[in-house]
């Protein structure tokens, strides 16, 4: 069982903060203050998220988001996480090189909705832009995609992932053979883009799983 004293000790380590923990849990900073003061109960579903935050290494290490914990803002009676939007485009076609750096803007997502679609840390969520046509009609040129950078084991769950290839970053459907464990990379625009089949898991560098897409409606 995780104790309040252990949480306090974890927050005293370099790179950890009460505000960062609040963002990881998707709650207001006052909730963490009450928790640390013993005026709020620690909920069972929060324990793995707290441990993930306290045990995460700083910086942009393997399996970690390249962004800091997003700010949580209160709008009316709801809490929103201001998730970062990067210039980096994920290619649905020929690969494009990744570009690190500060986000160009931020988009507000309701924290209670984010908790419904992922059990990971909100600090591992980023928004990227789709470039190319290989994933049409599912994903189109200019679509925004919400990516969970903590979900990197495609062999455990089929879905649409951001992967790194020799050409850069791409967004593809990734499926795993339940018997052999081999990986298939699929483009939804199958008439123009054939799949890559029978790949070993270590031949595919997965950076994160796509959870949501946003699309501008043409006028």
C-alpha positions as CSV (number, residue, x, y, z in Angstrom):
1,X,0.0,0.0,0.0
2,X,1.3,3.5,-0.9
3,X,1.5,5.8,2.1
4,X,1.2,9.5,2.2
5,X,4.7,9.7,3.6
6,X,6.0,7.8,0.6
7,X,4.3,10.3,-1.7
8,X,5.8,13.2,0.2
9,X,9.2,11.6,-0.1
10,X,8.8,11.0,-3.8
11,X,7.7,14.6,-4.4
12,X,10.9,15.8,-2.6
13,X,13.0,14.3,-5.4
14,X,14.5,16.5,-8.2
15,X,12.0,17.1,-11.0
16,X,8.9,16.2,-9.0
17,X,6.3,18.6,-7.7
18,X,2.9,18.7,-6.3
19,X,1.7,20.6,-9.4
20,X,3.1,17.9,-11.6
21,X,1.4,15.1,-9.6
22,X,-1.9,17.0,-9.8
23,X,-1.5,17.2,-13.6
24,X,-0.7,13.4,-13.8
25,X,-3.8,12.6,-12.0
26,X,-5.9,15.2,-13.8
27,X,-7.0,16.9,-10.6
28,X,-6.7,20.4,-9.2
29,X,-3.6,21.2,-7.1
30,X,-5.8,21.7,-4.0
31,X,-6.8,18.0,-4.2
32,X,-3.1,17.0,-3.7
33,X,-2.7,19.5,-0.9
34,X,-5.7,17.9,0.9
35,X,-4.3,14.4,0.2
36,X,-0.9,15.2,1.6
37,X,-2.5,16.8,4.7
38,X,-4.6,13.7,5.3
39,X,-7.9,15.4,4.5
40,X,-8.6,13.4,1.4
41,X,-8.6,9.7,0.8
42,X,-6.1,8.1,-1.6
43,X,-8.2,6.3,-4.2
44,X,-7.2,2.8,-5.4
45,X,-7.1,3.7,-9.1
46,X,-4.8,6.7,-8.4
47,X,-2.0,4.5,-6.9
48,X,-0.5,3.2,-10.2
49,X,-0.7,6.7,-11.7
50,X,1.1,8.2,-8.7
51,X,3.8,5.5,-8.8
52,X,4.2,6.1,-12.6
53,X,4.7,9.8,-12.0
54,X,7.1,9.4,-9.0
55,X,9.2,6.7,-10.7
56,X,9.4,8.4,-14.1
57,X,12.8,9.8,-15.0
58,X,13.1,13.4,-16.1
59,X,13.7,14.6,-19.6
60,X,12.8,12.7,-22.8
61,X,13.8,9.2,-21.9
62,X,12.6,6.0,-23.5
63,X,8.9,5.6,-23.1
64,X,8.4,9.1,-21.7
65,X,6.7,12.1,-23.1
66,X,9.0,14.9,-24.4
67,X,6.8,17.5,-22.7
68,X,6.4,18.7,-19.1
69,X,3.1,18.1,-17.2
70,X,0.4,20.2,-18.8
71,X,-1.3,23.0,-16.8
72,X,-4.7,22.1,-15.4
73,X,-7.2,24.9,-15.6
74,X,-10.7,25.3,-14.1
75,X,-13.4,26.5,-16.5
76,X,-16.8,26.8,-14.8
77,X,-17.3,23.5,-12.9
78,X,-14.9,21.5,-15.1
79,X,-11.2,20.9,-15.2
80,X,-9.2,21.0,-18.5
81,X,-5.7,19.8,-19.3
82,X,-3.9,22.2,-21.7
83,X,-2.2,19.5,-23.9
84,X,0.7,20.6,-26.1
85,X,0.4,20.7,-29.9
86,X,3.7,20.3,-31.7
87,X,4.8,21.3,-35.2
88,X,6.0,17.7,-35.8
89,X,3.9,16.0,-38.5
90,X,3.4,12.2,-38.5
91,X,3.4,11.1,-42.1
92,X,0.6,9.0,-43.6
93,X,2.8,8.3,-46.5
94,X,6.6,8.8,-46.8
95,X,8.2,9.4,-43.4
96,X,9.0,12.8,-42.0
97,X,11.7,13.6,-39.5
98,X,10.6,14.4,-36.0
99,X,11.2,18.0,-34.7
100,X,11.6,18.4,-31.0
101,X,11.1,21.7,-29.3
102,X,8.4,23.8,-27.6
103,X,4.8,23.3,-28.5
104,X,3.4,25.8,-30.9
105,X,0.1,26.0,-29.0
106,X,-2.1,24.0,-26.6
107,X,-5.6,22.5,-26.8
108,X,-7.9,22.1,-23.8
109,X,-9.2,18.6,-23.1
110,X,-11.5,17.8,-20.2
111,X,-9.6,15.8,-17.6
112,X,-12.6,13.5,-16.8
113,X,-12.8,12.6,-20.5
114,X,-9.1,11.9,-20.7
115,X,-9.4,9.6,-17.7
116,X,-12.0,7.6,-19.7
117,X,-9.7,7.0,-22.7
118,X,-6.4,6.3,-20.9
119,X,-5.2,5.2,-17.5
120,X,-1.8,6.7,-18.1
121,X,-0.3,10.0,-17.1
122,X,-1.8,13.1,-18.8
123,X,1.9,14.2,-19.1
124,X,2.3,11.5,-21.8
125,X,-0.3,13.0,-24.1
126,X,0.6,15.2,-27.1
127,X,-1.2,16.4,-30.2
128,X,0.5,15.9,-33.6
129,X,-0.6,16.6,-37.2
130,X,-1.2,14.0,-39.9
131,X,0.7,14.5,-43.2
132,X,-0.1,12.4,-46.3
133,X,-2.8,10.1,-47.6
134,X,-1.8,6.5,-46.8
135,X,-4.3,6.3,-43.9
136,X,-7.3,7.6,-45.8
137,X,-10.2,7.5,-45.2
138,X,-9.5,7.0,-41.5
139,X,-6.9,9.8,-41.2
140,X,-6.6,12.6,-43.6
141,X,-4.1,15.3,-44.5
142,X,-4.1,18.0,-41.7
143,X,-6.0,15.9,-39.1
144,X,-4.9,16.4,-35.5
145,X,-4.3,13.2,-33.5
146,X,-4.0,12.8,-29.7
147,X,-1.2,10.4,-29.0
148,X,-0.5,8.6,-25.7
149,X,3.3,8.3,-25.7
150,X,3.2,5.8,-22.8
151,X,1.5,3.1,-25.0
152,X,4.5,1.6,-26.9
153,X,3.8,-2.1,-26.9
154,X,1.7,-2.6,-30.0
155,X,1.9,-6.4,-29.7
156,X,-0.4,-6.1,-26.7
157,X,-3.1,-4.2,-28.4
158,X,-3.8,-3.7,-32.1
159,X,-4.5,-0.1,-33.1
160,X,-3.2,3.0,-34.8
161,X,0.2,4.0,-33.6
162,X,2.9,6.6,-34.3
163,X,6.1,4.6,-35.3
164,X,9.6,5.6,-36.2
165,X,11.1,4.3,-39.4
166,X,14.3,5.1,-41.3
167,X,12.4,7.9,-43.0
168,X,11.1,9.6,-39.8
169,X,7.7,9.4,-38.1
170,X,4.7,7.7,-39.5
171,X,1.2,6.9,-38.4
172,X,0.0,3.4,-39.3
173,X,-2.3,0.7,-38.2
174,X,-0.3,-2.0,-36.3
175,X,-1.5,-5.5,-35.8
176,X,0.1,-8.4,-34.0
177,X,-0.2,-12.1,-34.8
178,X,-1.5,-13.7,-31.5
179,X,0.4,-17.0,-32.2
180,X,3.8,-15.9,-33.6
181,X,3.9,-12.4,-32.1
182,X,5.0,-11.0,-35.5
183,X,3.9,-7.5,-36.4
184,X,2.1,-6.2,-39.5
185,X,2.1,-2.5,-40.4
186,X,-1.0,-1.6,-42.4
187,X,-2.0,1.5,-44.4
188,X,-5.8,1.9,-44.6
189,X,-5.3,3.2,-48.2
190,X,-4.5,-0.3,-49.3
191,X,-4.8,0.4,-53.0
192,X,-1.8,2.6,-53.0
193,X,0.2,1.4,-50.0
194,X,0.9,-2.3,-49.4
195,X,1.4,-3.7,-45.9
196,X,4.6,-4.7,-44.3
197,X,4.2,-8.1,-42.8
198,X,6.0,-10.7,-40.6
199,X,8.1,-8.2,-38.7
200,X,9.7,-8.9,-35.3
201,X,8.5,-6.6,-32.5
202,X,12.0,-5.2,-32.1
203,X,12.0,-4.2,-35.8
204,X,9.2,-1.7,-35.1
205,X,9.9,1.4,-33.0
206,X,6.6,2.4,-31.5
207,X,6.4,5.9,-30.0
208,X,2.7,6.0,-29.0
209,X,-0.9,5.0,-29.6
210,X,-3.4,7.3,-31.3
211,X,-6.5,7.8,-29.1
212,X,-8.5,10.5,-30.8
213,X,-8.6,12.6,-34.0
214,X,-9.8,16.1,-34.7
215,X,-10.7,17.3,-38.2
216,X,-11.5,20.7,-39.7
217,X,-14.7,20.6,-41.7
218,X,-14.1,22.3,-45.1
219,X,-16.3,25.4,-45.8
